[in-house]
Amino acid sequence: MPEVTALARTVETWQNPIVRAIETGLSNARSEGYNRIVKHVGRIAFGFRNPDNQRRRVRWACTRRSRRSTPSRHQCHC
């Protein structure tokens, strides 16, 4: 069963990092999430001619949660 052998080899190779992640509760999920956002913005950039504009768009996308949501000027009084 080569699949089981490959799995055992993988677990053996990554045993220390796996144990540390379980013990500390830390992961690289946040950096992986930012990496996904950067790649996504790059895909939808449609060829920005100015690299500064793309940098600004990435920064805007990555800091969305930390910005205050500004109330709308138009309030609905339904």
TILUMPA-187474 format. One record per residue (C-alpha): residue number from 0; residue in three letters; z, x, y. Coordinates in steps of 0.25 Angstrom, whole numbers, padded with zeros to 4 digits. Each point is the difference from the previous one (the first is absolute). Example, Ala and Ser with C-alpha at 12.3 -4.5 7.8 and 13.67 -1.06 7.14 Angstrom:
BEGIN
{site 0,"ALA",{0031,0049,-0018}}
{site 1,"SER",{-0002,0006,0014}}
This chain:
BEGIN
{site 0,"MET",{0000,0000,0000}}
{site 1,"PRO",{-0005,0008,0011}}
{site 2,"GLU",{0004,-0010,0011}}
{site 3,"VAL",{0015,0002,-0004}}
{site 4,"THR",{-0001,0015,0000}}
{site 5,"ALA",{-0007,0000,0014}}
{site 6,"LEU",{0012,-0009,0005}}
{site 7,"ALA",{0010,0009,-0006}}
{site 8,"ARG",{-0006,0012,0006}}
{site 9,"THR",{-0001,-0007,0014}}
{site 10,"VAL",{0015,-0005,-0001}}
{site 11,"GLU",{0004,0014,-0004}}
{site 12,"THR",{-0008,0007,0012}}
{site 13,"TRP",{0006,-0010,0010}}
{site 14,"GLN",{0014,-0002,-0006}}
{site 15,"ASN",{0007,0007,0011}}
{site 16,"PRO",{-0007,-0007,0012}}
{site 17,"ILE",{0002,-0013,-0007}}
{site 18,"VAL",{0015,0002,-0002}}
{site 19,"ARG",{0002,0005,0014}}
{site 20,"ALA",{-0007,-0013,0005}}
{site 21,"ILE",{0009,-0009,-0008}}
{site 22,"GLU",{0013,0008,0004}}
{site 23,"THR",{-0003,0000,0015}}
{site 24,"GLY",{-0008,-0013,0001}}
{site 25,"LEU",{-0010,0008,0009}}
{site 26,"SER",{-0015,-0001,-0001}}
{site 27,"ASN",{-0013,0003,0008}}
{site 28,"ALA",{-0003,-0015,0002}}
{site 29,"ARG",{0000,0001,0015}}
{site 30,"SER",{-0009,0011,0001}}
{site 31,"GLU",{-0010,-0006,-0011}}
{site 32,"GLY",{0000,-0012,0009}}
{site 33,"TYR",{-0003,0007,0012}}
{site 34,"ASN",{-0011,0007,-0007}}
{site 35,"ARG",{-0006,-0013,-0005}}
{site 36,"ILE",{0000,-0005,0014}}
{site 37,"VAL",{-0007,0012,0006}}
{site 38,"LYS",{-0011,0000,-0011}}
{site 39,"HIS",{-0002,-0015,0002}}
{site 40,"VAL",{-0001,0002,0015}}
{site 41,"GLY",{-0010,0011,-0003}}
{site 42,"ARG",{-0008,-0010,-0008}}
{site 43,"ILE",{-0001,-0011,0010}}
{site 44,"ALA",{-0002,0010,0012}}
{site 45,"PHE",{-0015,-0002,-0001}}
{site 46,"GLY",{-0003,0014,0005}}
{site 47,"PHE",{0009,0002,0013}}
{site 48,"ARG",{-0007,0010,0008}}
{site 49,"ASN",{0012,0004,0007}}
{site 50,"PRO",{0011,0006,-0010}}
{site 51,"ASP",{0011,-0003,0010}}
{site 52,"ASN",{-0003,-0015,-0001}}
{site 53,"GLN",{0001,0001,-0015}}
{site 54,"ARG",{0013,0007,0001}}
{site 55,"ARG",{0005,-0010,0010}}
{site 56,"ARG",{-0004,-0011,-0010}}
{site 57,"VAL",{0008,0007,-0012}}
{site 58,"ARG",{0012,0002,0009}}
{site 59,"TRP",{0000,-0015,0004}}
{site 60,"ALA",{-0002,-0005,-0014}}
{site 61,"CYS",{0012,0009,-0005}}
{site 62,"THR",{0010,-0004,0011}}
{site 63,"ARG",{-0003,-0015,-0001}}
{site 64,"ARG",{0014,-0003,-0005}}
{site 65,"SER",{0007,0009,0010}}
{site 66,"ARG",{-0006,-0007,0012}}
{site 67,"ARG",{0006,-0012,0006}}
{site 68,"SER",{-0007,-0013,-0001}}
{site 69,"THR",{-0003,-0005,0013}}
{site 70,"PRO",{0001,-0015,0003}}
{site 71,"SER",{-0013,-0007,0003}}
{site 72,"ARG",{-0002,-0004,0014}}
{site 73,"HIS",{-0005,-0013,-0005}}
{site 74,"GLN",{0011,-0008,-0005}}
{site 75,"CYS",{-0003,-0013,-0008}}
{site 76,"HIS",{0008,-0012,0004}}
{site 77,"CYS",{-0004,-0009,-0011}}
